[in-house]
Amino acid sequence: MLFPTDYLDGRERFRALASRTDFVLESYEHPVEKGPQGETLSCDVARFGPSDAKRIILISSGTHGVEGFCGSGCQAELLSSGLLDELPNDTAIVLVHAVNPYGFAWLRRTNEDNIDLNRNFVDHSVQHLNLGYDEIHDWLVPRDWDGPARTEADASIDAYIADRGLRTFQVAMTGGQYNHPDGLFYGGNAPAWSNITWRRLLRKHCTSAEQVIAIDIHTGLGPRGVGEAICVTTEAEYLKAKTLFGDDVTWTGGGEAVSAQISGSLLNAAHEEIATEKLVMIALEYGTYPIPETLEALRAETWLVARGDVHSEHAFRMKQSLKDAFFIDEPDWKLAVTKRFLDLIRKIKGSLS
């Protein structure tokens, strides 16, 4: 199967497969950051179809860096599947590889500034408060990881969950926060490079189309290997998505989605750049491990960067644990992921015929 071993492997495979299938390639290179091997970090775009296409299929990966292992693999499987051989003449497909190349390359969910891109697309001229996160921040990122501060923090988290429930804890933790740059789910205080790049490529490839159908690929929430199609915006788009993708589409606004309700996501930005009536977009969320295990791996890696020594012996284990939490490198999981993704592509193609 075509899932990458690292960012560089994923990028090279994506570009090679796209070139072989007559896609037009372009690259948005990061102006400052490099990868672990000194490699260029780039958000790569591959487009196939007429330049004046009325309909666009948009598939993006790596918004949350380390989740790019799955997204890159899905895009590679699509490029080699033959499903794109007979698109309607008025349709183009745009594949966006590694929206957050830094996080992909360095095994971070966030970008070079610890920014969660799906919390960064907000109006930074106004104050954004998350009092729930403020309450738990010091427990999530304690002074030490193997000493008394961690023990006390874990006890406080357990008591919080026992009193208010896991869902309340998840919402407070993951909803997005803007006061703790060293914390989890930090939205930043200005548009990140990936934010600017995403808007730029949307304007180039999508705004003039009459219809845009989009999928942003994610991992880490839900049952193992299950790809939940999630609408994160309005109920009207949710109903359109159900018509297109099937009745199993969920909506964060209705509370049934595995993801908590968030603001400032890449999907929200797509609606700002593309007229809402022209767009239907989902997040495709693949389950890996139970939420407490996934959040614990994320918490540990965040602590490592904020308080620990990234060059220490245990740093590699923490990074590897984060990768494992968001990408299960086992045949059955990758097969389930690929099947679900290609089935959704077939549904999109069927809607265009």
N, C-alpha and C positions, 0 to 999 in steps of 0.2 A: 504494500500500500504506500501511498505517496505523502505520508506525513513526515515533516522535517525533523532532523536531529538538533538543529539550532537555527537561529535567525538567518545566518549566511546560507546554509543549505536550503532553507525555505525560499529565500529571495532568488537564488540562482536557479532553482527548479521552476519557480513561477515564471521567471523571465524566459527560460529556455522553452517551456511548454507553450507560453503565449506566442513566442516568435515562430514556433513550429506550426501554429494554427492560424497564422496571418493576423494576429492581433497587432495593433499599433501600441507601442510602449512609450511611456513617459515616466520620469522620475522626479520626485520632489526631495532633494537631498537636505538632510539636516545641516544647518549652517555652522554648527559648533561641535556637536557630539560625535564620537566614534564608537565603534563596537569593541568588544573585548580583545579582538585580534587586530585592532586598528582599522577595521573595515568601515567603509562608508555606510552610514545609516540613512535609509531612504524609504519614503512611502512611494511604492510603485503602482502605476495605473496601467492596465491593459484594456484596450477598447477594440471591439469588433462590431462592424456594422456601419451604416451610412452616417456621415458627419451631420446630416440634417434629420436624423431619425426622429419620428414622432413619438416613439415609445422607447423607454430605457429600462433595462434590467440592471440594477445596481447591487453588487455584492461586496461587502467590506469585511475586513478581518483585522485582528490585532489592535482594536481600540484599547483593550486592556492587555498591553504587551504580552505577558506570558500566555494569555489565552490565544495568541497567534499560532501556537503549534497546531491547534485544532483548525482554526480558520484557514491557515495556509494550506493544510492538508485537504480541506474541503475544496478550496479553489483549484488545487492541483488535480484532484480527482475529477472535478467538473471539466477542466481543460482537456483531460485525456478520455472523457466519457463518450464523446461523439454527440452529446445532447445539444450542442450548439451548432451542429452542421446545417440545420435547416430552420433558421430563424426567419420570420416574416421579413419581407424586404424593407418595411418601415421601422424595423426594430434594431436597436444596438444593445450590446451588453458591455457594462463597465465593471471591471474587477479592481478593487482597491486593496492592495496587499500591504499590511503592516501600517495601519494608521498611526500607531505608536511604535516606531521601530526601536527606540531606545529601550522601552520596557521589554520588548520581545528579545532583544539581543542580550540584555543584562539580567534577564529573569526577574523582572519587576512587573507588577500589575500596573503600576503608575509610570509616569514619565520621568524625565531627568530632574524635575523639580518636585517630585513626590506628588504630582497632581493626578488625580483620577479624572481622566478626560470626560467621562460620563457625568461629571459634576461641574465641568469647566465652562459649559456653554450657557452662561448666565450673564446678566447685566452687572458688571463688576463696579459700576458707579454707585450702586446701592448696597446697603448692609444686608447680609444673609445670616440669619441666626439658626442654630440648632442647639437648643438648650439641653435636649436629651443627650446629645453627644458630649457637650461640655461636662455633663455630670459623670460620664464614664471614661473620659479620655485618659486620666492618670492611671486607671486600672488597665486599659488596653495597652498602654506603652509605659510600663513601670520602670523604675530606676535600674533594676537589674532583672535578669532573666532566670538566673539560677540561685537566687538568694531570697531573703525574707520579704523584700518588696514584691516580688512575683507571687509568693505564697499569699500575702495579704491581698494583692490585687485579684487573684483567682477566687479567693473566698468572697470578696465583695461582688464579683461578677456572678458567682453562683447564687448569692443571696438576692441579688437584683432579679435574676431570671426566675428564681423560686417565688418571688413576691409579685412580679409583673408579667412574667411569661417570656418565652424565647422570642416570640414575634415582636414584642415591644422592644426587646434588646436589639433585635436585628434592624428594626426601623431606625432606632436611635443611632446605631452604629453605621449603617449603610446609606442613610438618606442623603448624606452630603454635608460637609462642614467646612467653614472658611476661616476659622480662628486658630487652628493648630496645624502649622505647616509640617510638623513632624508626625502628624497623626494619620489615621486611616480615613479613606474616602474624602481626602482634602481636595476642594474645588479650585484652589488657587486664588490669586487676587488680580489676575489679568488673563487675557486669552493666551493659551499656550501655543507653541509653534504648530503642534498637530491640529489645534483648533483652527488656526488661520489657514493651514494647508487644506483641511477638510472643506472649509467654506470656499476656498479658491477652486478646488476641483469640482465641487458641485456646480458652481457658476459656469465653469467651462463646459461641463458635460451634460448637465441635467435641466437647467432652468428654461431652456428654449423648447423642451419636449412637451408634448401634450399629456403624456402619462409616464409616471415613474413608479416602478415596483422595486422595492429594496429590502435587503436582508443584511443585518449586521450580526456577525457570528460571535457568540460568547460561550463560556463554560463556567462551571463551578456551583450551580444551583440546580436542585431537582434530583430525581431518581437517576441512578447510574445508566448512562447511555441514552437517556430519553431527551429528545430535542423539543423543548417547549417553545412554541411560537407565541411571542408576547408583544402586545400592543401597549405602548407606554404613554400615548398622548390622549386623544379624545375618544369618546364613545362612538362618534360617527366613524372615525377611522377604524376602530375596533370592529364595527359591523361590516365595513368594507373588507377588512382583513379576513373575517370569518367566511365571507362569500368567496374570497379568492383561495385561501389556504385551507379552509375546513373548520368544522365546528369546535375543534380542539384548541383553537386560538384563545389565549387568555388575555386579560386586561388588568394592568396594575391599578387602574382607577376603580375597578370592581372588587379588588381585594382577593381575587382567586388566583392571581399569578404567583409563581414561586419567588419572583422578585418583589421587593418593596417599592412603593411609589417614590420616584425620584424626580428631580428637576435638573435642568442643565445638561441633558444628555445629547449625544451626537444625533439621535433621532429628532430631538427637539430642534436642533440647528437645521436639520434637513427641511423641516416644515417652515422655518424662517426664510430659507433660501429658495425653496420651491413652493409654488402656490399649493396650499393644503388640498384643494379640490383635485389636484393632479397627482398627488402622492399617496401611496399606501406603503408603509414600512413597518417591519417587525424586527425585534431582537430574537434571534434563535439561540436559546439558552440550553446547553447540554449539561446534564447532571453528571457529577463525578462521585463525590463522597458526601456523607451527611453534613449539613450546614455547620455544626459545631467544629468538625474536623477541618473543613475548608477555611473557616474564619480563624481558627487557631494557627494554621499555616501562614495565613496572611498577616495575622497579628505578629507572629514571630519574625517574619521577614521585615516588617515595618520597624519593629524594635531594633533589629540588627542594624539597619541603616541609620536610625535615629540615635541609638544609644550604644550600640555594640562596635565590634571591630570587624569590618568587612573582609579583612585579610586573615582572620583567625581560622583555626582548624575547623571549628563548628560552623563557620559561615557557609561553607560549601553545602553542608547538610541542610541548613535552613533554606538555602536557595533551591536545592534539589527537592526539598519537601514542598516548597511553593509550586514548583513545576508539576510535581506529582499530583498536587491537589487540584490543578486546573487542566491536566492532560494525562489521561490514563493510557499509557503506552502498551496496550494489550490488544490483540487482534479482534476480540469480540466487541470491545468498546469502539474501536476505530471502524469496524464494519457497520455497527449500528449507527454511528455518526454519519458515515458516508451515505448509507441507504436513506436515512431521513432527509438529509440535505438534497440529494438528487431527486427524491420524490417531490420535494417542494419546488424544485426547478421544473419538473415535469408539469406540476400544477400551473406554474406561471406560463409555461409554453402553451398549455391547453387553453388558458384564458385569452391568449393572443391570437389564436387561430380563427 
